[in-house]
């Protein structure tokens, strides 16, 4: 397969890993299964020789979401991911009519008008379902930018 990037000994296939012949004396290891995807002998060989693989498809995150990534060797000899650029990272959208095979960009949505920032008087019990007791303390309810409401009790 190639020589270990950490210690220089030959790398062999052993059980569920690709590791060098020094057994546990060297920390270098490539697991045959990474993120619920099998790493082929060919991909492991390419990773050892060039330090990275092409973008591989079929990985799954811990939440079960599929993703694509290239395997790369880090400086300390561990294996990591390198992700391809996302669509929104490629740059601003191209101006002009769409090319053949491209979809037209959706029209921008009109911004909703800002809600008036008013406060109103109420009782604390009226904010909860059920009967409202007589003489409940009055509070002032103010909408906040986060969508929550701030309730301040009145002195008095």
C-alpha positions, 0 to 999 in steps of 0.5 A, spaced: 500 500 500 505 504 501 509 507 507 507 510 513 507 517 513 509 517 521 514 512 522 516 510 515 514 502 515 510 499 510 502 500 511 498 493 511 491 491 511 489 489 518 482 487 520 478 493 520 484 498 519 490 499 515 496 500 519 503 500 519 507 494 521 509 497 528 503 494 531 501 499 536 508 503 537 506 508 531 499 512 532 498 512 524 491 508 522 486 509 517 479 505 519 476 501 513 469 504 515 469 512 516 462 516 517 458 509 515 462 509 509 467 503 507 474 506 505 476 502 499 484 499 499 484 504 493 482 510 497 487 508 502 493 507 498 491 514 494 491 517 501 497 514 504 501 516 497 498 523 496 495 525 502 488 526 500 483 522 496 478 525 491 471 527 493 468 521 496 460 520 496 456 517 501 458 519 508 453 520 513 453 524 519 452 522 526 445 525 525 444 521 519 445 526 514 449 524 507 455 528 505 460 528 501 468 530 502 475 528 501 479 524 506 486 528 508 492 526 512 493 531 517 500 533 519 500 529 526 498 523 521 490 523 523 485 522 517 480 528 517 475 531 512 476 536 507 469 539 504 467 541 497 465 548 497 458 549 497 453 553 492 453 559 496 460 559 497 462 559 490 460 567 489 455 571 488 450 569 483 451 571 475 447 577 472 443 576 466 439 571 463 440 563 465 445 559 461 442 553 458 440 548 463 440 553 469 434 555 472 432 562 473 434 565 480 427 566 484 425 573 484 427 577 491 421 577 496 418 583 498 420 585 506 415 585 511 413 591 514 416 592 521 410 591 526 409 597 531 413 596 537 407 598 542 406 596 549 399 594 552 397 593 559 394 587 562 394 582 568 399 577 569 393 572 569 390 574 562 397 571 559 395 564 562 389 560 560 383 559 565 379 564 569 382 570 571 382 572 579 379 579 581 384 584 583 390 580 579 396 585 579 397 589 572 403 589 568 406 592 562 407 587 556 413 590 551 414 586 545 422 585 544 426 584 537 427 577 538 419 575 538 419 574 546 415 579 551 418 583 556 413 583 562 414 589 568 410 589 574 407 596 576 409 599 583 403 600 586 
